[in-house]
Amino acid sequence: MSVGELGCTYAALLLFDDGIPITAEKIATVVKAANISVESYWPSLFAKLFEKRDIEDLILTVGTGGGSAVAVAAAPVGGGGGGGAAPVAEEKKEEIKEDSDEDLGLSLFD
């Protein structure tokens, strides 16, 4: 990651933390006040990113990869709230019951 990217990242986080709307001009102002030289396109790229994506979502999903965010978003649709994990446990219990030989009446020593 370049110095320009890091500078704009920290500037955006600073603006978000203070509740200030994230714009290219404000990112450039913060970076200039920090005496960091960045290419002129970085502030506008970051501003466009934060117009389309919520910075809080990006912070919460950092390091989890793209697939996890989709799985988390899909869980409430299936059963609402925390009900998504319970059916998985029930399915495992049912599979164990299906595998037992007692239900079939079969045994090696009959």
BASERO-440994 format. One record per atom (N, C-alpha, C, O): x negated, y, z; residue number from 1; atom name; residue in three letters. Coordinates in nm, 3 decimals, decimal comma. Each point is the difference from the previous one (the first is absolute). Layout:
BEGIN
SITE    east   north      up num atome residu
SITE       X       Y       Z NUM    CA    ala
...
***
This chain:
BEGIN
SITE    east   north      up num atome residu
SITE  -0,085  -0,117   0,000   1     N    met
SITE   0,085   0,117   0,000   1    CA    met
SITE  -0,090   0,123   0,000   1     C    met
SITE  -0,096   0,008   0,076   1     O    met
SITE   0,128   0,087  -0,161   2     N    ser
SITE  -0,083   0,119  -0,013   2    CA    ser
SITE   0,033   0,101   0,111   2     C    ser
SITE   0,099  -0,011   0,071   2     O    ser
SITE  -0,186   0,110  -0,060   3     N    val
SITE   0,020   0,105   0,100   3    CA    val
SITE   0,130   0,077  -0,030   3     C    val
SITE   0,072   0,039   0,092   3     O    val
SITE  -0,043  -0,018  -0,221   4     N    gly
SITE   0,122   0,070  -0,038   4    CA    gly
SITE   0,125  -0,075   0,042   4     C    gly
SITE   0,096   0,060   0,050   4     O    gly
SITE  -0,097  -0,193  -0,069   5     N    glu
SITE   0,115  -0,081   0,040   5    CA    glu
SITE   0,018   0,003   0,151   5     C    glu
SITE   0,112   0,018   0,050   5     O    glu
SITE  -0,222  -0,034   0,023   6     N    leu
SITE   0,009   0,003   0,146   6    CA    leu
SITE   0,048   0,136   0,051   6     C    leu
SITE   0,083   0,007   0,091   6     O    leu
SITE  -0,136   0,099  -0,150   7     N    gly
SITE   0,041   0,134   0,041   7    CA    gly
SITE   0,149   0,022  -0,021   7     C    gly
SITE   0,069   0,055   0,086   7     O    gly
SITE  -0,020  -0,097  -0,201   8     N    cys
SITE   0,144   0,016  -0,029   8    CA    cys
SITE   0,085  -0,091   0,087   8     C    cys
SITE   0,110   0,038   0,039   8     O    cys
SITE  -0,161  -0,156  -0,010   9     N    thr
SITE   0,073  -0,092   0,089   9    CA    thr
SITE   0,016   0,061   0,139   9     C    thr
SITE   0,109   0,002   0,055   9     O    thr
SITE  -0,218   0,047   0,000  10     N    tyr
SITE   0,006   0,061   0,133  10    CA    tyr
SITE   0,084   0,127  -0,001  10     C    tyr
SITE   0,071   0,027   0,097  10     O    tyr
SITE  -0,079   0,050  -0,203  11     N    ala
SITE   0,081   0,121  -0,010  11    CA    ala
SITE   0,148  -0,036  -0,002  11     C    ala
SITE   0,081   0,066   0,066  11     O    ala
SITE  -0,045  -0,169  -0,142  12     N    ala
SITE   0,140  -0,042  -0,006  12    CA    ala
SITE   0,048  -0,052   0,135  12     C    ala
SITE   0,112   0,029   0,042  12     O    ala
SITE  -0,197  -0,105   0,026  13     N    leu
SITE   0,036  -0,049   0,134  13    CA    leu
SITE   0,016   0,115   0,099  13     C    leu
SITE   0,090  -0,003   0,084  13     O    leu
SITE  -0,175   0,102  -0,095  14     N    leu
SITE   0,009   0,117   0,087  14    CA    leu
SITE   0,130   0,075  -0,024  14     C    leu
SITE   0,068   0,039   0,095  14     O    leu
SITE  -0,034  -0,018  -0,221  15     N    leu
SITE   0,125   0,069  -0,033  15    CA    leu
SITE   0,121  -0,081   0,046  15     C    leu
SITE   0,096   0,057   0,053  15     O    leu
SITE  -0,099  -0,188  -0,073  16     N    phe
SITE   0,110  -0,086   0,043  16    CA    phe
SITE   0,017   0,005   0,151  16     C    phe
SITE   0,112   0,008   0,051  16     O    phe
SITE  -0,223  -0,014   0,020  17     N    asp
SITE   0,004   0,001   0,146  17    CA    asp
SITE   0,058   0,130   0,055  17     C    asp
SITE   0,067   0,000   0,103  17     O    asp
SITE  -0,091   0,110  -0,173  18     N    asp
SITE   0,054   0,129   0,043  18    CA    asp
SITE   0,140   0,026  -0,053  18     C    asp
SITE   0,060   0,103   0,032  18     O    asp
SITE  -0,007  -0,194  -0,114  19     N    gly
SITE   0,134   0,016  -0,054  19    CA    gly
SITE   0,008   0,101  -0,114  19     C    gly
SITE   0,107   0,052  -0,029  19     O    gly
SITE  -0,218  -0,026  -0,035  20     N    ile
SITE  -0,006   0,095  -0,111  20    CA    ile
SITE   0,017  -0,077  -0,131  20     C    ile
SITE  -0,063  -0,104  -0,017  20     O    ile
SITE   0,145   0,151  -0,074  21     N    pro
SITE   0,015  -0,069  -0,129  21    CA    pro
SITE  -0,135  -0,011  -0,073  21     C    pro
SITE  -0,079   0,094  -0,002  21     O    pro
SITE   0,056  -0,210  -0,056  22     N    ile
SITE  -0,128  -0,027  -0,065  22    CA    ile
SITE   0,008   0,043  -0,146  22     C    ile
SITE   0,071  -0,060  -0,081  22     O    ile
SITE  -0,145   0,166   0,049  23     N    thr
SITE  -0,007   0,051  -0,137  23    CA    thr
SITE  -0,147   0,009  -0,041  23     C    thr
SITE  -0,090  -0,005   0,085  23     O    thr
SITE   0,066   0,017  -0,214  24     N    ala
SITE  -0,137   0,009  -0,051  24    CA    ala
SITE  -0,070   0,124   0,055  24     C    ala
SITE  -0,118  -0,004   0,033  24     O    ala
SITE   0,192   0,114  -0,025  25     N    glu
SITE  -0,061   0,125   0,050  25    CA    glu
SITE  -0,041  -0,013   0,146  25     C    glu
SITE  -0,106   0,048   0,040  25     O    glu
SITE   0,191  -0,112   0,040  26     N    lys
SITE  -0,032  -0,013   0,142  26    CA    lys
SITE  -0,114  -0,098   0,023  26     C    lys
SITE  -0,083   0,020   0,089  26     O    lys
SITE   0,080  -0,127  -0,168  27     N    ile
SITE  -0,112  -0,093   0,011  27    CA    ile
SITE  -0,130   0,071  -0,038  27     C    ile
SITE  -0,101  -0,015   0,069  27     O    ile
SITE   0,103   0,091  -0,177  28     N    ala
SITE  -0,119   0,074  -0,044  28    CA    ala
SITE  -0,043   0,101   0,105  28     C    ala
SITE  -0,120   0,020   0,022  28     O    ala
SITE   0,216   0,045   0,043  29     N    thr
SITE  -0,032   0,098   0,104  29    CA    thr
SITE  -0,069  -0,066   0,119  29     C    thr
SITE  -0,099   0,052   0,051  29     O    thr
SITE   0,152  -0,166  -0,007  30     N    val
SITE  -0,059  -0,071   0,114  30    CA    val
SITE  -0,140  -0,050  -0,035  30     C    val
SITE  -0,093   0,011   0,081  30     O    val
SITE   0,077  -0,065  -0,200  31     N    val
SITE  -0,130  -0,051  -0,042  31    CA    val
SITE  -0,102   0,114  -0,010  31     C    val
SITE  -0,115  -0,015   0,040  31     O    val
SITE   0,159   0,128  -0,092  32     N    lys
SITE  -0,089   0,117  -0,011  32    CA    lys
SITE  -0,037   0,052   0,138  32     C    lys
SITE  -0,115   0,039   0,023  32     O    lys
SITE   0,211  -0,038   0,070  33     N    ala
SITE  -0,028   0,046   0,136  33    CA    ala
SITE  -0,099  -0,093   0,071  33     C    ala
SITE  -0,075   0,044   0,087  33     O    ala
SITE   0,075  -0,172  -0,124  34     N    ala
SITE  -0,093  -0,096   0,058  34    CA    ala
SITE  -0,135   0,003  -0,069  34     C    ala
SITE  -0,091  -0,076   0,036  34     O    ala
SITE   0,076   0,164  -0,136  35     N    asn
SITE  -0,125   0,017  -0,074  35    CA    asn
SITE  -0,040  -0,130  -0,071  35     C    asn
SITE  -0,117  -0,041   0,001  35     O    asn
SITE   0,217  -0,023  -0,062  36     N    ile
SITE  -0,024  -0,122  -0,078  36    CA    ile
SITE   0,027   0,033  -0,146  36     C    ile
SITE   0,105   0,054  -0,034  36     O    ile
SITE  -0,200  -0,087  -0,051  37     N    ser
SITE   0,021   0,026  -0,142  37    CA    ser
SITE   0,062  -0,125  -0,065  37     C    ser
SITE  -0,054  -0,110   0,009  37     O    ser
SITE   0,168   0,130  -0,074  38     N    val
SITE   0,070  -0,110  -0,067  38    CA    val
SITE   0,029   0,042  -0,143  38     C    val
SITE   0,009   0,119  -0,031  38     O    val
SITE   0,005  -0,218  -0,056  39     N    glu
SITE   0,038   0,029  -0,136  39    CA    glu
SITE   0,143   0,056   0,001  39     C    glu
SITE   0,080  -0,032   0,088  39     O    glu
SITE  -0,050   0,116  -0,185  40     N    ser
SITE   0,127   0,072   0,002  40    CA    ser
SITE   0,122  -0,090  -0,018  40     C    ser
SITE   0,111   0,041   0,034  40     O    ser
SITE  -0,128  -0,161  -0,084  41     N    tyr
SITE   0,115  -0,087  -0,024  41    CA    tyr
SITE   0,044  -0,080   0,124  41     C    tyr
SITE   0,113  -0,047   0,005  41     O    tyr
SITE  -0,201   0,031   0,094  42     N    trp
SITE   0,036  -0,080   0,116  42    CA    trp
SITE   0,120   0,054   0,078  42     C    trp
SITE   0,091  -0,078   0,029  42     O    trp
SITE  -0,086   0,206   0,006  43     N    pro
SITE   0,117   0,047   0,076  43    CA    pro
SITE   0,132  -0,021  -0,073  43     C    pro
SITE   0,100  -0,035   0,062  43     O    pro
SITE  -0,099   0,056  -0,193  44     N    ser
SITE   0,126  -0,019  -0,074  44    CA    ser
SITE   0,037  -0,148  -0,008  44     C    ser
SITE   0,119  -0,033   0,006  44     O    ser
SITE  -0,216  -0,056  -0,019  45     N    leu
SITE   0,029  -0,143   0,000  45    CA    leu
SITE   0,061  -0,045   0,133  45     C    leu
SITE   0,097  -0,076   0,003  45     O    leu
SITE  -0,156   0,123   0,106  46     N    phe
SITE   0,052  -0,037   0,131  46    CA    phe
SITE   0,139   0,059   0,023  46     C    phe
SITE   0,087  -0,066   0,058  46     O    phe
SITE  -0,066   0,187  -0,102  47     N    ala
SITE   0,132   0,063   0,015  47    CA    ala
SITE   0,106  -0,077  -0,078  47     C    ala
SITE   0,111  -0,020   0,048  47     O    ala
SITE  -0,145  -0,022  -0,170  48     N    lys
SITE   0,095  -0,079  -0,080  48    CA    lys
SITE   0,029  -0,135   0,065  48     C    lys
SITE   0,113  -0,047  -0,002  48     O    lys
SITE  -0,215  -0,014   0,061  49     N    leu
SITE   0,019  -0,127   0,069  49    CA    leu
SITE   0,099   0,015   0,115  49     C    leu
SITE   0,089  -0,083   0,017  49     O    leu
SITE  -0,105   0,187   0,061  50     N    phe
SITE   0,085   0,018   0,117  50    CA    phe
SITE   0,138   0,056  -0,034  50     C    phe
SITE   0,088   0,003   0,086  50     O    phe
SITE  -0,069   0,042  -0,209  51     N    glu
SITE   0,135   0,033  -0,045  51    CA    glu
SITE   0,080  -0,129  -0,023  51     C    glu
SITE   0,120  -0,003   0,024  51     O    glu
SITE  -0,188  -0,102  -0,071  52     N    lys
SITE   0,066  -0,125  -0,034  52    CA    lys
SITE   0,002  -0,101   0,115  52     C    lys
SITE   0,093  -0,079   0,010  52     O    lys
SITE  -0,195   0,082   0,075  53     N    arg
SITE  -0,012  -0,097   0,109  53    CA    arg
SITE   0,001   0,073   0,133  53     C    arg
SITE  -0,055   0,109   0,012  53     O    arg
SITE   0,116  -0,171   0,086  54     N    asp
SITE   0,002   0,057   0,134  54    CA    asp
SITE  -0,133  -0,033   0,068  54     C    asp
SITE  -0,041  -0,116   0,004  54     O    asp
SITE  -0,025   0,217   0,048  55     N    ile
SITE  -0,131  -0,021   0,061  55    CA    ile
SITE   0,011  -0,090   0,123  55     C    ile
SITE  -0,093  -0,073   0,031  55     O    ile
SITE   0,204   0,079   0,040  56     N    glu
SITE   0,017  -0,085   0,118  56    CA    glu
SITE   0,004  -0,148  -0,041  56     C    glu
SITE  -0,056  -0,085   0,070  56     O    glu
SITE   0,122   0,053  -0,180  57     N    asp
SITE   0,002  -0,138  -0,049  57    CA    asp
SITE  -0,139  -0,046  -0,038  57     C    asp
SITE  -0,037  -0,114   0,026  57     O    asp
SITE  -0,040   0,201  -0,087  58     N    leu
SITE  -0,137  -0,035  -0,037  58    CA    leu
SITE  -0,086  -0,026   0,123  58     C    leu
SITE  -0,084  -0,089  -0,001  58     O    leu
SITE   0,106   0,167   0,105  59     N    ile
SITE  -0,078  -0,018   0,123  59    CA    ile
SITE   0,038  -0,132   0,066  59     C    ile
SITE  -0,088  -0,072   0,048  59     O    ile
SITE   0,216   0,041  -0,044  60     N    leu
SITE   0,045  -0,121   0,067  60    CA    leu
SITE  -0,038  -0,127  -0,073  60     C    leu
SITE  -0,014  -0,105   0,062  60     O    leu
SITE  -0,003   0,112  -0,194  61     N    thr
SITE  -0,031  -0,120  -0,078  61    CA    thr
SITE  -0,146  -0,007  -0,041  61     C    thr
SITE  -0,034  -0,081  -0,087  61     O    thr
SITE  -0,052   0,161   0,144  62     N    val
SITE  -0,141  -0,001  -0,037  62    CA    val
SITE  -0,062  -0,134   0,040  62     C    val
SITE   0,020  -0,047   0,112  62     O    val
SITE  -0,093  -0,012  -0,203  63     N    gly
SITE  -0,068  -0,125   0,028  63    CA    gly
SITE   0,087  -0,123  -0,010  63     C    gly
SITE  -0,050  -0,112   0,016  63     O    gly
SITE   0,178   0,128  -0,042  64     N    thr
SITE   0,087  -0,117  -0,009  64    CA    thr
SITE   0,015  -0,049  -0,141  64     C    thr
SITE   0,049  -0,111  -0,021  64     O    thr
SITE  -0,089   0,186  -0,074  65     N    gly
SITE   0,015  -0,041  -0,139  65    CA    gly
SITE   0,139   0,031  -0,051  65     C    gly
SITE   0,091   0,030   0,078  65     O    gly
SITE  -0,073  -0,038  -0,207  66     N    gly
SITE   0,128   0,034  -0,060  66    CA    gly
SITE   0,109  -0,102   0,027  66     C    gly
SITE   0,116   0,038   0,013  66     O    gly
SITE  -0,149  -0,167  -0,004  67     N    gly
SITE   0,100  -0,104   0,017  67    CA    gly
SITE   0,072   0,008   0,133  67     C    gly
SITE   0,119  -0,030   0,006  67     O    gly
SITE  -0,188   0,069   0,099  68     N    ser
SITE   0,063   0,004   0,132  68    CA    ser
SITE   0,106   0,107   0,009  68     C    ser
SITE   0,103  -0,020   0,063  68     O    ser
SITE  -0,127   0,133  -0,126  69     N    ala
SITE   0,099   0,107   0,005  69    CA    ala
SITE   0,129  -0,043  -0,068  69     C    ala
SITE   0,109   0,037   0,045  69     O    ala
SITE  -0,119  -0,112  -0,151  70     N    val
SITE   0,118  -0,049  -0,070  70    CA    val
SITE   0,074  -0,101   0,087  70     C    val
SITE   0,123   0,002   0,006  70     O    val
SITE  -0,197  -0,090   0,060  71     N    ala
SITE   0,063  -0,101   0,085  71    CA    ala
SITE   0,072   0,064   0,117  71     C    ala
SITE   0,108  -0,045   0,038  71     O    ala
SITE  -0,165   0,149   0,020  72     N    val
SITE   0,063   0,068   0,112  72    CA    val
SITE   0,126   0,070  -0,047  72     C    val
SITE   0,101   0,000   0,070  72     O    val
SITE  -0,105   0,060  -0,187  73     N    ala
SITE   0,118   0,069  -0,052  73    CA    ala
SITE   0,110  -0,099  -0,036  73     C    ala
SITE   0,118   0,033   0,010  73     O    ala
SITE  -0,154  -0,153  -0,051  74     N    ala
SITE   0,100  -0,098  -0,039  74    CA    ala
SITE   0,064  -0,070   0,120  74     C    ala
SITE   0,111  -0,052  -0,013  74     O    ala
SITE  -0,176   0,050   0,127  75     N    ala
SITE   0,053  -0,071   0,116  75    CA    ala
SITE   0,133   0,055   0,049  75     C    ala
SITE   0,090  -0,079   0,026  75     O    ala
SITE  -0,071   0,212  -0,012  76     N    pro
SITE   0,128   0,049   0,049  76    CA    pro
SITE   0,116  -0,031  -0,095  76     C    pro
SITE   0,114  -0,011   0,045  76     O    pro
SITE  -0,140  -0,002  -0,173  77     N    val
SITE   0,106  -0,027  -0,095  77    CA    val
SITE   0,059  -0,139   0,023  77     C    val
SITE   0,120  -0,021  -0,016  77     O    val
SITE  -0,205  -0,075   0,053  78     N    gly
SITE   0,043  -0,138   0,016  78    CA    gly
SITE   0,097  -0,021   0,114  78     C    gly
SITE   0,100  -0,069  -0,019  78     O    gly
SITE  -0,125   0,124   0,135  79     N    gly
SITE   0,087  -0,028   0,112  79    CA    gly
SITE   0,018   0,118   0,093  79     C    gly
SITE   0,074  -0,009   0,098  79     O    gly
SITE  -0,139   0,117  -0,126  80     N    gly
SITE   0,011   0,118   0,084  80    CA    gly
SITE  -0,079  -0,016   0,128  80     C    gly
SITE   0,007  -0,103   0,067  80     O    gly
SITE  -0,081   0,206  -0,032  81     N    gly
SITE  -0,073   0,000   0,125  81    CA    gly
SITE  -0,107  -0,107   0,005  81     C    gly
SITE  -0,078  -0,016  -0,094  81     O    gly
SITE   0,074  -0,057   0,205  82     N    gly
SITE  -0,102  -0,102   0,020  82    CA    gly
SITE   0,048  -0,139  -0,034  82     C    gly
SITE  -0,066  -0,097   0,038  82     O    gly
SITE   0,177   0,081  -0,106  83     N    gly
SITE   0,055  -0,130  -0,030  83    CA    gly
SITE  -0,077  -0,077  -0,105  83     C    gly
SITE   0,028  -0,118  -0,021  83     O    gly
SITE  -0,125   0,179  -0,045  84     N    gly
SITE  -0,072  -0,067  -0,106  84    CA    gly
SITE  -0,088  -0,114   0,048  84     C    gly
SITE  -0,018  -0,097  -0,074  84     O    gly
SITE  -0,038   0,104   0,195  85     N    ala
SITE  -0,091  -0,102   0,047  85    CA    ala
SITE   0,074  -0,122   0,057  85     C    ala
SITE  -0,053  -0,111  -0,006  85     O    ala
SITE   0,170   0,128   0,059  86     N    ala
SITE   0,072  -0,110   0,063  86    CA    ala
SITE   0,037  -0,111  -0,098  86     C    ala
SITE  -0,019  -0,117   0,036  86     O    ala
SITE   0,069   0,144  -0,155  87     N    pro
SITE   0,034  -0,110  -0,090  87    CA    pro
SITE  -0,120  -0,084  -0,040  87     C    pro
SITE   0,015  -0,120  -0,026  87     O    pro
SITE  -0,134   0,179   0,021  88     N    val
SITE  -0,118  -0,077  -0,035  88    CA    val
SITE  -0,026  -0,105   0,107  88     C    val
SITE  -0,032  -0,114  -0,033  88     O    val
SITE   0,045   0,151   0,159  89     N    ala
SITE  -0,021  -0,095   0,109  89    CA    ala
SITE   0,107  -0,110  -0,004  89     C    ala
SITE  -0,031  -0,116   0,026  89     O    ala
SITE   0,154   0,151  -0,056  90     N    glu
SITE   0,106  -0,098  -0,008  90    CA    glu
SITE  -0,023  -0,098  -0,115  90     C    glu
SITE   0,028  -0,119   0,014  90     O    glu
SITE  -0,079   0,167  -0,125  91     N    glu
SITE  -0,028  -0,087  -0,113  91    CA    glu
SITE  -0,107  -0,101   0,035  91     C    glu
SITE   0,009  -0,116  -0,040  91     O    glu
SITE  -0,109   0,157   0,115  92     N    lys
SITE  -0,105  -0,092   0,040  92    CA    lys
SITE   0,057  -0,109   0,090  92     C    lys
SITE  -0,037  -0,116  -0,014  92     O    lys
SITE   0,125   0,151   0,106  93     N    lys
SITE   0,062  -0,098   0,089  93    CA    lys
SITE   0,084  -0,098  -0,081  93     C    lys
SITE  -0,002  -0,119   0,029  93     O    lys
SITE   0,074   0,167  -0,128  94     N    glu
SITE   0,081  -0,087  -0,083  94    CA    glu
SITE  -0,085  -0,097  -0,080  94     C    glu
SITE   0,038  -0,116  -0,018  94     O    glu
SITE  -0,151   0,161  -0,029  95     N    glu
SITE  -0,090  -0,087  -0,075  95    CA    glu
SITE  -0,052  -0,112   0,088  95     C    glu
SITE  -0,014  -0,113  -0,046  95     O    glu
SITE  -0,015   0,143   0,170  96     N    ile
SITE  -0,048  -0,102   0,092  96    CA    ile
SITE   0,108  -0,105   0,022  96     C    ile
SITE  -0,030  -0,120   0,004  96     O    ile
SITE   0,154   0,161   0,009  97     N    lys
SITE   0,110  -0,093   0,019  97    CA    lys
SITE   0,018  -0,087  -0,123  97     C    lys
SITE   0,031  -0,119   0,013  97     O    lys
SITE  -0,049   0,172  -0,131  98     N    glu
SITE   0,016  -0,076  -0,123  98    CA    glu
SITE  -0,110  -0,105  -0,016  98     C    glu
SITE   0,024  -0,105  -0,061  98     O    glu
SITE  -0,142   0,130   0,115  99     N    asp
SITE  -0,111  -0,091  -0,016  99    CA    asp
SITE   0,003  -0,117   0,098  99     C    asp
SITE  -0,071  -0,098  -0,021  99     O    asp
SITE   0,149   0,104   0,125 100     N    ser
SITE  -0,001  -0,106   0,100 100    CA    ser
SITE   0,069  -0,125  -0,054 100     C    ser
SITE   0,099   0,010  -0,072 100     O    ser
SITE  -0,152  -0,129   0,107 101     N    asp
SITE   0,054  -0,128  -0,045 101    CA    asp
SITE   0,118  -0,046   0,085 101     C    asp
SITE   0,073  -0,090  -0,041 101     O    asp
SITE  -0,054   0,148   0,157 102     N    glu
SITE   0,109  -0,040   0,089 102    CA    glu
SITE   0,136   0,023  -0,065 102     C    glu
SITE   0,091  -0,081   0,019 102     O    glu
SITE  -0,076   0,186  -0,094 103     N    asp
SITE   0,127   0,030  -0,064 103    CA    asp
SITE   0,038  -0,105  -0,105 103     C    asp
SITE   0,118  -0,023  -0,025 103     O    asp
SITE  -0,217  -0,040  -0,036 104     N    leu
SITE   0,025  -0,096  -0,105 104    CA    leu
SITE   0,019  -0,143   0,052 104     C    leu
SITE   0,046  -0,088  -0,074 104     O    leu
SITE  -0,081   0,065   0,199 105     N    gly
SITE   0,012  -0,135   0,056 105    CA    gly
SITE  -0,111  -0,091  -0,044 105     C    gly
SITE   0,012  -0,122   0,016 105     O    gly
SITE  -0,119   0,173  -0,070 106     N    leu
SITE  -0,111  -0,080  -0,047 106    CA    leu
SITE  -0,110   0,000   0,104 106     C    leu
SITE  -0,032   0,102   0,060 106     O    leu
SITE  -0,026  -0,220  -0,040 107     N    ser
SITE  -0,112  -0,011   0,092 107    CA    ser
SITE  -0,086  -0,116  -0,043 107     C    ser
SITE   0,051  -0,092  -0,065 107     O    ser
SITE  -0,175   0,092   0,096 108     N    leu
SITE  -0,090  -0,108  -0,035 108    CA    leu
SITE   0,025  -0,125   0,086 108     C    leu
SITE  -0,031  -0,111  -0,042 108     O    leu
SITE   0,088   0,131   0,162 109     N    phe
SITE   0,015  -0,112   0,093 109    CA    phe
SITE   0,142  -0,045   0,015 109     C    phe
SITE   0,031  -0,060   0,103 109     O    phe
SITE   0,059   0,083  -0,198 110     N    asp
SITE   0,139  -0,046   0,007 110    CA    asp
SITE   0,014  -0,140  -0,049 110     C    asp
SITE   0,110  -0,055  -0,001 110     O    asp
***
